[in-house]
Amino acid sequence: MSSEDLAYLADMVESADLALSYLDQMSFEAFRADQKTQDAVLYRLGILGEAARFVSEPTRNALNLDWSAITGMRHRLFHGYREVKLRIVWTTVTDDLAPLVERLTSYLAENA
């Protein structure tokens, strides 16, 4: 695995961890009412998706993640921003990011 892939995967972990931390102890209703937190979470999901775009094909294949969903979220946030559904963002962060971080962190440890 290239050092660039390592850097992009680390960027993905960092952004996912930050998004998770922003929603820690927050309800969906509080998130929906807090524009600053929305902005922070959306930005971090966008960075996560942007980093994912540059991960090489061999590394993508080794990780076996839903890369199109990860990059698709980024595309939606930055290009379809008027159609972003906060409930989907909430579910993505609260349900999907912790397992993603776990998988990426494990892969990084195995390949460092």
Stockholm file with secondary structure:
# STOCKHOLM 1.0

chainA/1-112         MSSEDLAYLADMVESADLALSYLDQMSFEAFRADQKTQDAVLYRLGILGEAARFVSEPTRNALNLDWSAITGMRHRLFHGYREVKLRIVWTTVTDDLAPLVERLTSYLAENA
#=GR chainA/1-112 SS CCHHHHHHHHHHHHHHHHHHHHHTTCCHHHHHHCHHHHHHHHHHHHHHHHHHHTSCHHHHHHHTCCHHHHHHHHHHHHHSGGGCCHHHHHHIIIIIIHHHHHHHHHHHHHHC
#=GC SS_cons         CCHHHHHHHHHHHHHHHHHHHHHTTCCHHHHHHCHHHHHHHHHHHHHHHHHHHTSCHHHHHHHTCCHHHHHHHHHHHHHSGGGCCHHHHHHIIIIIIHHHHHHHHHHHHHHC
//
